[in-house]
Amino acid sequence: MQVIKRAKGDASEIVPASVPEKDIKEEVTKRNAKAGYTTRYGECPYRTKIQSRGFGESKINVWPRDKHGNLIGD
């Protein structure tokens, strides 16, 4: 919406005032998709959902170590 306001401006210098807002939105979406910022439907091209590792405590260090951090049995 902000892009449309900037494009039209106060004096309609870039986009004529007679152009419907729907056409401007379609053109903005098409150009953003071509540049790779969005899909052709105006959606984000990559996942935005945070993926968790699962339930419970994560086991980062599964090798047995002593209290100094050295591997046991090494």
Secondary structure as UniProt FT lines:
FT   HELIX           2..8
FT   TURN            9..11
FT   TURN            17..18
FT   HELIX           21..35
FT   TURN            40..41
FT   TURN            67..68
FT   TURN            72..73
//
